[in-house]
Amino acid sequence: MSLLVIGQLVVGLVLLVVGAEALVRGASKLASAVGISSLVIGLTVVAFGTSTPELAVSVQSALNGQPDIALGNVVGSNIFNVLFILGISAIITPLIVSQQLIRLDVPIMIGVSLLTYLFAYDGHLVLWEGVILFAGIIIYTVFLIRQSRRETAEVKAEYEQEFGDEKPKTGTGILVDIGMIAVGLVMLVFGSRFLVNSAVAIAQTIGVSELVIGLTVVAAGTSLPEVATSVVAAIRGERDIAVGNVVGSNIFNILAVLGMTAIVSPTGISIAPSALSADIPFMIIVAVACLPIFFTGNLIARWEGLVFLAYYVAYTVYLILNANNSANLQTFTSFVLYFLLPITIITIIVTVGRDVRSRRAETHLAAR
């Protein structure tokens, strides 16, 4: 692997992260200046803006005829967002989960994940499927804006503290914000090209598939803005933002990124058999696992964060062993399926059962 390829990878990642930051800052300030509330900015501009690297990379990959990187980027990012980002954030501080996330946003995340599998089942994502997915993000965004009017004062205050209302701006200030947006977009375009080209070169050099590179290096790299947003929010105690950013970004990744990629790709997106048999189902399992974990106490405890992180490590080890056709793959898979997974499921069931009994007891006492 040449230094040029490594340098291209690093430059691509830097451009993506800095470009996303410039885009989010410019768009946030511009939105605030024209009277959009900080809550709506946090739920839409920031949550979706942190996913612009995924959009840039997947679209670029599709146009270059590398569908495995395009798909692996979305699937891998969604897995990374939940298991790694929420895992790290919850270890820093237990994360509060709002009722709306449990009742609405997580079920939507599960639903669009299942829809992805349904569309991909024939081995191809085509134009009309991309149009349906992209229409979904428009409907979801409109719903978020309407729903934000019903948010509690506490949640609104948290978002205002993070994305606080801007003072009225002059024409020069608005032009600066527009300039930041433009610079951010240019960085994203060039960063995505560098990252995709270097990822393909790495895959060819070390002899692994483009899908594996998309699921690991590219997915983690394009998720760096989500890492920064959620971890910083957790450190500051803005725990609604930390969780909401991840769930919102995952929904955006499937509906907007995968949808737009299928629309712009001349031949659609071909689905690798391994993605259909392992990676997309694992993405669905991760999404489904959020419901019981979020439900218990309406928070993600530190031990649950450790579980998330452990499963991300296990998934990465699986990808490496599988890519190398390792003789240890079967042993490792058996350990996860027949030991680690059953223990996790039993623990979650017991924890949920205790939480349900506790809530019933509280309701019974309140009724007296």
TIVO-772778 format. One record per residue (C-alpha): x, y, z. Coordinates in Angstrom, 3 decimals. Example, Ala and Ser with C-alpha at 12.3 -4.5 7.8 and 13.67 -1.06 7.14 Angstrom:
% TIVO-772778
r x: 12.300&y: -4.500&z: 7.800
r x: 13.670&y: -1.060&z: 7.140
% end
This chain:
% TIVO-772778
r x: 0.000&y: 0.000&z: 0.000
r x: 1.620&y: 3.261&z: -1.129
r x: 1.970&y: 6.403&z: 0.965
r x: 0.005&y: 8.217&z: -1.737
r x: -3.059&y: 6.021&z: -1.109
r x: -2.800&y: 6.468&z: 2.667
r x: -2.351&y: 10.219&z: 2.220
r x: -5.392&y: 10.326&z: -0.062
r x: -7.425&y: 8.437&z: 2.552
r x: -6.400&y: 10.833&z: 5.344
r x: -7.020&y: 13.944&z: 3.212
r x: -10.422&y: 12.571&z: 2.178
r x: -11.446&y: 11.951&z: 5.800
r x: -10.267&y: 15.407&z: 6.889
r x: -12.128&y: 17.110&z: 4.047
r x: -15.302&y: 15.171&z: 4.859
r x: -15.218&y: 16.007&z: 8.571
r x: -14.272&y: 19.679&z: 8.127
r x: -16.690&y: 20.050&z: 5.223
r x: -19.564&y: 18.565&z: 7.221
r x: -18.740&y: 20.858&z: 10.154
r x: -18.696&y: 23.938&z: 7.892
r x: -21.956&y: 22.881&z: 6.241
r x: -23.717&y: 22.233&z: 9.567
r x: -22.476&y: 25.490&z: 11.139
r x: -23.387&y: 27.597&z: 8.124
r x: -26.789&y: 25.975&z: 7.674
r x: -27.576&y: 26.146&z: 11.419
r x: -26.732&y: 29.839&z: 11.675
r x: -28.586&y: 30.657&z: 8.472
r x: -31.668&y: 28.726&z: 9.615
r x: -31.590&y: 30.449&z: 13.010
r x: -31.166&y: 33.868&z: 11.372
r x: -34.345&y: 33.394&z: 9.333
r x: -36.355&y: 32.408&z: 12.421
r x: -36.223&y: 28.590&z: 12.561
r x: -36.160&y: 27.300&z: 16.147
r x: -33.062&y: 25.702&z: 17.648
r x: -35.037&y: 22.486&z: 18.258
r x: -35.946&y: 22.100&z: 14.586
r x: -32.346&y: 22.943&z: 13.627
r x: -31.075&y: 20.199&z: 15.931
r x: -33.590&y: 17.617&z: 14.713
r x: -33.102&y: 18.306&z: 11.005
r x: -30.141&y: 20.460&z: 9.924
r x: -27.675&y: 18.995&z: 12.429
r x: -28.888&y: 15.365&z: 12.486
r x: -29.040&y: 15.243&z: 8.688
r x: -26.027&y: 17.487&z: 8.151
r x: -23.751&y: 15.101&z: 10.038
r x: -24.772&y: 12.447&z: 7.500
r x: -23.698&y: 14.491&z: 4.469
r x: -20.361&y: 12.591&z: 4.251
r x: -22.328&y: 9.345&z: 3.826
r x: -24.414&y: 10.999&z: 1.109
r x: -21.376&y: 12.373&z: -0.726
r x: -19.441&y: 9.097&z: -0.556
r x: -22.341&y: 6.821&z: -1.537
r x: -23.392&y: 8.984&z: -4.479
r x: -19.783&y: 9.263&z: -5.662
r x: -19.352&y: 5.480&z: -5.354
r x: -22.522&y: 4.808&z: -7.322
r x: -21.456&y: 7.189&z: -10.096
r x: -18.040&y: 5.472&z: -10.187
r x: -19.675&y: 2.052&z: -10.566
r x: -18.731&y: 0.820&z: -7.061
r x: -22.101&y: -0.210&z: -5.574
r x: -20.535&y: -2.305&z: -2.800
r x: -18.905&y: 0.768&z: -1.264
r x: -22.133&y: 2.750&z: -1.632
r x: -24.214&y: 0.086&z: 0.126
r x: -21.537&y: -0.864&z: 2.663
r x: -21.166&y: 2.786&z: 3.637
r x: -24.856&y: 3.093&z: 4.572
r x: -25.227&y: -0.295&z: 6.286
r x: -21.884&y: -0.018&z: 8.064
r x: -22.581&y: 3.552&z: 9.207
r x: -25.926&y: 2.562&z: 10.724
r x: -24.315&y: -0.307&z: 12.622
r x: -21.402&y: 1.930&z: 13.706
r x: -23.741&y: 4.734&z: 14.827
r x: -25.730&y: 2.562&z: 17.238
r x: -23.114&y: 0.140&z: 18.528
r x: -20.011&y: 2.335&z: 18.624
r x: -21.280&y: 5.916&z: 19.013
r x: -24.118&y: 5.195&z: 21.454
r x: -21.869&y: 2.672&z: 23.205
r x: -19.085&y: 5.219&z: 23.785
r x: -21.564&y: 7.993&z: 24.664
r x: -23.400&y: 5.809&z: 27.213
r x: -20.110&y: 4.775&z: 28.833
r x: -19.307&y: 8.483&z: 29.290
r x: -22.711&y: 9.117&z: 30.891
r x: -26.025&y: 7.177&z: 30.893
r x: -28.148&y: 8.548&z: 28.045
r x: -31.731&y: 9.695&z: 28.537
r x: -34.136&y: 8.445&z: 25.862
r x: -37.289&y: 10.452&z: 25.154
r x: -40.683&y: 8.790&z: 24.802
r x: -40.957&y: 10.027&z: 21.198
r x: -37.820&y: 8.094&z: 20.259
r x: -39.234&y: 4.882&z: 21.784
r x: -42.750&y: 5.263&z: 20.406
r x: -41.991&y: 6.732&z: 17.006
r x: -38.424&y: 7.324&z: 15.782
r x: -36.933&y: 3.923&z: 16.692
r x: -39.922&y: 2.059&z: 15.157
r x: -39.414&y: 4.201&z: 12.033
r x: -35.707&y: 3.265&z: 12.027
r x: -36.681&y: -0.422&z: 12.304
r x: -39.320&y: -0.037&z: 9.597
r x: -37.013&y: 1.591&z: 7.038
r x: -34.324&y: -1.008&z: 7.822
r x: -36.819&y: -3.791&z: 7.050
r x: -37.898&y: -1.917&z: 3.912
r x: -34.264&y: -1.850&z: 2.793
r x: -34.082&y: -5.640&z: 3.109
r x: -37.373&y: -6.016&z: 1.216
r x: -36.156&y: -3.809&z: -1.651
r x: -32.728&y: -5.504&z: -1.693
r x: -34.110&y: -9.060&z: -1.617
r x: -34.035&y: -9.416&z: -5.417
r x: -30.357&y: -8.425&z: -5.433
r x: -30.913&y: -4.925&z: -6.797
r x: -32.070&y: -1.458&z: -5.732
r x: -33.629&y: 0.335&z: -8.696
r x: -34.843&y: 3.837&z: -9.496
r x: -38.451&y: 3.547&z: -8.294
r x: -37.313&y: 2.053&z: -4.983
r x: -34.893&y: 4.952&z: -4.547
r x: -37.722&y: 7.417&z: -5.239
r x: -39.881&y: 5.780&z: -2.541
r x: -37.038&y: 5.935&z: -0.023
r x: -36.250&y: 9.579&z: -0.797
r x: -39.924&y: 10.545&z: -0.595
r x: -39.861&y: 9.040&z: 2.898
r x: -37.199&y: 11.494&z: 4.137
r x: -39.271&y: 14.431&z: 2.889
r x: -42.344&y: 13.150&z: 4.760
r x: -40.260&y: 12.438&z: 7.898
r x: -38.712&y: 15.929&z: 7.877
r x: -42.100&y: 17.625&z: 7.554
r x: -43.378&y: 15.480&z: 10.409
r x: -40.395&y: 16.413&z: 12.621
r x: -41.021&y: 20.101&z: 12.104
r x: -44.713&y: 19.712&z: 13.007
r x: -43.899&y: 17.466&z: 15.969
r x: -41.326&y: 19.919&z: 17.351
r x: -44.146&y: 22.266&z: 18.358
r x: -45.241&y: 19.685&z: 20.946
r x: -41.828&y: 19.139&z: 22.549
r x: -41.442&y: 19.857&z: 26.250
r x: -39.831&y: 23.058&z: 27.503
r x: -36.942&y: 20.982&z: 28.899
r x: -36.094&y: 19.471&z: 25.499
r x: -36.438&y: 22.848&z: 23.778
r x: -34.097&y: 24.420&z: 26.344
r x: -31.508&y: 21.665&z: 25.770
r x: -31.492&y: 22.234&z: 22.023
r x: -31.432&y: 26.013&z: 22.443
r x: -28.402&y: 25.705&z: 24.716
r x: -26.583&y: 23.656&z: 22.068
r x: -27.741&y: 25.444&z: 18.914
r x: -28.850&y: 28.728&z: 20.587
r x: -30.831&y: 31.349&z: 18.738
r x: -28.738&y: 33.745&z: 16.680
r x: -29.008&y: 37.506&z: 16.934
r x: -30.473&y: 39.275&z: 13.881
r x: -27.884&y: 39.267&z: 11.111
r x: -26.793&y: 41.815&z: 8.566
r x: -26.508&y: 41.029&z: 4.877
r x: -22.779&y: 40.433&z: 5.330
r x: -23.407&y: 37.878&z: 8.098
r x: -25.848&y: 35.970&z: 5.917
r x: -23.357&y: 35.965&z: 3.037
r x: -20.710&y: 34.512&z: 5.388
r x: -23.120&y: 31.696&z: 6.349
r x: -23.871&y: 30.977&z: 2.682
r x: -20.114&y: 30.977&z: 2.021
r x: -19.584&y: 28.388&z: 4.793
r x: -22.268&y: 26.188&z: 3.243
r x: -20.638&y: 26.477&z: -0.203
r x: -17.148&y: 25.727&z: 1.152
r x: -18.533&y: 22.766&z: 3.097
r x: -20.169&y: 21.324&z: -0.015
r x: -16.979&y: 21.692&z: -2.067
r x: -14.974&y: 19.938&z: 0.665
r x: -17.532&y: 17.125&z: 0.771
r x: -17.338&y: 16.615&z: -2.992
r x: -13.533&y: 16.414&z: -3.091
r x: -13.315&y: 14.524&z: 0.215
r x: -15.726&y: 11.863&z: -1.048
r x: -13.688&y: 11.414&z: -4.247
r x: -10.431&y: 11.003&z: -2.324
r x: -11.987&y: 8.594&z: 0.170
r x: -13.694&y: 6.427&z: -2.454
r x: -10.592&y: 6.231&z: -4.668
r x: -8.314&y: 5.375&z: -1.745
r x: -10.806&y: 2.811&z: -0.390
r x: -10.895&y: 1.022&z: -3.741
r x: -7.094&y: 1.039&z: -3.897
r x: -6.841&y: -0.361&z: -0.347
r x: -9.339&y: -3.123&z: -1.154
r x: -7.350&y: -4.108&z: -4.243
r x: -4.030&y: -3.991&z: -2.387
r x: -4.943&y: -6.092&z: 0.648
r x: -7.246&y: -8.397&z: -1.286
r x: -10.539&y: -7.821&z: 0.525
r x: -13.842&y: -6.928&z: -1.063
r x: -15.029&y: -3.362&z: -1.580
r x: -18.049&y: -4.269&z: 0.558
r x: -15.819&y: -4.983&z: 3.586
r x: -13.940&y: -1.697&z: 3.079
r x: -17.282&y: 0.106&z: 2.802
r x: -18.582&y: -1.555&z: 5.981
r x: -15.476&y: -0.676&z: 8.010
r x: -13.042&y: 2.053&z: 6.903
r x: -15.508&y: 4.100&z: 4.843
r x: -18.429&y: 3.660&z: 7.255
r x: -16.388&y: 4.664&z: 10.315
r x: -14.774&y: 7.548&z: 8.441
r x: -18.018&y: 9.057&z: 7.194
r x: -19.550&y: 8.674&z: 10.680
r x: -16.909&y: 10.858&z: 12.358
r x: -19.243&y: 13.910&z: 12.455
r x: -21.839&y: 11.815&z: 14.325
r x: -19.102&y: 10.671&z: 16.729
r x: -18.136&y: 14.271&z: 17.476
r x: -21.727&y: 15.496&z: 17.847
r x: -22.972&y: 12.679&z: 20.097
r x: -19.877&y: 12.332&z: 22.287
r x: -19.598&y: 16.091&z: 22.873
r x: -23.335&y: 16.241&z: 23.620
r x: -22.955&y: 13.390&z: 26.132
r x: -20.005&y: 15.103&z: 27.840
r x: -22.002&y: 18.335&z: 28.109
r x: -24.972&y: 16.473&z: 29.566
r x: -27.159&y: 17.118&z: 26.487
r x: -28.231&y: 13.495&z: 26.418
r x: -31.361&y: 13.890&z: 24.289
r x: -29.202&y: 15.291&z: 21.499
r x: -26.699&y: 12.430&z: 21.742
r x: -29.371&y: 9.766&z: 21.129
r x: -31.581&y: 11.782&z: 18.766
r x: -28.619&y: 12.555&z: 16.505
r x: -27.840&y: 8.848&z: 16.020
r x: -31.428&y: 7.735&z: 15.380
r x: -32.085&y: 10.691&z: 13.049
r x: -28.862&y: 10.052&z: 11.136
r x: -29.698&y: 6.350&z: 10.693
r x: -33.115&y: 7.186&z: 9.262
r x: -31.495&y: 9.773&z: 6.973
r x: -28.843&y: 7.283&z: 5.835
r x: -31.435&y: 4.807&z: 4.577
r x: -34.087&y: 7.149&z: 3.212
r x: -31.968&y: 9.981&z: 1.817
r x: -28.509&y: 8.491&z: 1.208
r x: -29.570&y: 5.070&z: -0.093
r x: -32.579&y: 6.586&z: -1.861
r x: -30.555&y: 9.277&z: -3.652
r x: -27.809&y: 6.770&z: -4.509
r x: -30.322&y: 4.445&z: -6.179
r x: -31.795&y: 7.416&z: -8.069
r x: -28.504&y: 8.777&z: -9.478
r x: -26.889&y: 5.408&z: -10.213
r x: -27.211&y: 4.685&z: -13.943
r x: -27.884&y: 0.975&z: -13.345
r x: -29.179&y: 1.028&z: -9.772
r x: -27.345&y: -0.612&z: -6.877
r x: -26.481&y: -4.301&z: -7.053
r x: -26.630&y: -6.081&z: -3.669
r x: -23.844&y: -8.511&z: -2.796
r x: -25.103&y: -11.895&z: -1.480
r x: -23.076&y: -11.462&z: 1.722
r x: -24.758&y: -8.106&z: 2.395
r x: -28.171&y: -9.718&z: 1.980
r x: -27.385&y: -12.744&z: 4.134
r x: -25.377&y: -11.078&z: 6.925
r x: -24.831&y: -7.305&z: 6.955
r x: -28.332&y: -5.961&z: 6.261
r x: -29.936&y: -8.498&z: 8.678
r x: -27.396&y: -7.458&z: 11.337
r x: -28.313&y: -3.798&z: 10.751
r x: -31.965&y: -4.759&z: 11.333
r x: -31.105&y: -6.708&z: 14.509
r x: -29.174&y: -3.706&z: 15.850
r x: -32.137&y: -1.412&z: 15.133
r x: -34.586&y: -3.815&z: 16.811
r x: -32.294&y: -4.178&z: 19.852
r x: -32.630&y: -0.440&z: 20.480
r x: -36.303&y: -0.809&z: 21.518
r x: -35.919&y: -2.957&z: 24.671
r x: -32.651&y: -1.249&z: 25.659
r x: -34.120&y: 2.246&z: 25.255
r x: -37.331&y: 1.163&z: 27.026
r x: -35.688&y: 0.069&z: 30.289
r x: -35.725&y: 3.125&z: 32.515
r x: -35.939&y: 5.360&z: 29.437
r x: -32.154&y: 5.457&z: 29.337
r x: -29.099&y: 3.664&z: 28.012
r x: -27.095&y: 2.576&z: 31.054
r x: -23.317&y: 2.258&z: 31.097
r x: -23.475&y: -1.565&z: 31.037
r x: -25.726&y: -1.378&z: 27.981
r x: -23.191&y: 0.941&z: 26.353
r x: -20.516&y: -1.677&z: 27.044
r x: -22.739&y: -4.340&z: 25.430
r x: -23.168&y: -2.158&z: 22.333
r x: -19.415&y: -1.607&z: 22.095
r x: -18.647&y: -5.318&z: 22.620
r x: -20.975&y: -6.260&z: 19.754
r x: -19.337&y: -3.724&z: 17.451
r x: -15.944&y: -5.267&z: 18.230
r x: -17.409&y: -8.739&z: 17.605
r x: -18.905&y: -7.623&z: 14.270
r x: -15.587&y: -6.117&z: 13.160
r x: -13.727&y: -9.297&z: 14.141
r x: -16.275&y: -11.325&z: 12.137
r x: -15.700&y: -9.155&z: 9.042
r x: -11.912&y: -9.543&z: 9.333
r x: -12.058&y: -13.331&z: 9.854
r x: -14.538&y: -13.738&z: 7.008
r x: -12.485&y: -11.568&z: 4.649
r x: -9.401&y: -13.685&z: 5.344
r x: -11.280&y: -17.009&z: 5.133
r x: -9.916&y: -17.775&z: 8.590
r x: -10.202&y: -21.263&z: 10.036
r x: -11.313&y: -19.625&z: 13.304
r x: -14.420&y: -18.072&z: 11.742
r x: -16.715&y: -21.001&z: 12.565
r x: -15.508&y: -21.151&z: 16.182
r x: -15.961&y: -17.409&z: 16.638
r x: -19.418&y: -17.423&z: 15.030
r x: -20.526&y: -20.321&z: 17.250
r x: -19.285&y: -18.489&z: 20.360
r x: -21.296&y: -15.385&z: 19.459
r x: -24.465&y: -17.222&z: 18.381
r x: -24.636&y: -19.889&z: 21.077
r x: -23.066&y: -18.156&z: 24.081
r x: -22.806&y: -14.363&z: 23.825
r x: -26.132&y: -13.738&z: 22.066
r x: -28.314&y: -15.953&z: 24.351
r x: -26.803&y: -14.357&z: 27.476
r x: -27.495&y: -10.902&z: 26.064
r x: -31.101&y: -11.766&z: 25.151
r x: -31.812&y: -13.307&z: 28.564
r x: -30.307&y: -10.272&z: 30.327
r x: -32.408&y: -7.855&z: 28.263
r x: -35.608&y: -9.885&z: 28.864
r x: -34.983&y: -9.948&z: 32.635
r x: -34.219&y: -6.213&z: 32.678
r x: -37.314&y: -5.342&z: 30.647
r x: -39.442&y: -7.582&z: 32.878
r x: -38.211&y: -5.811&z: 36.011
r x: -38.866&y: -2.424&z: 34.422
r x: -42.424&y: -3.390&z: 33.437
r x: -43.173&y: -4.679&z: 36.953
r x: -41.734&y: -1.500&z: 38.453
r x: -43.887&y: 0.704&z: 36.217
r x: -47.002&y: -1.323&z: 37.028
r x: -46.283&y: -1.001&z: 40.771
r x: -45.858&y: 2.762&z: 40.416
r x: -49.115&y: 3.017&z: 38.454
r x: -50.924&y: 0.896&z: 41.060
r x: -49.654&y: 3.086&z: 43.923
r x: -50.588&y: 6.272&z: 42.066
r x: -54.128&y: 4.950&z: 41.496
r x: -54.702&y: 4.455&z: 45.243
% end
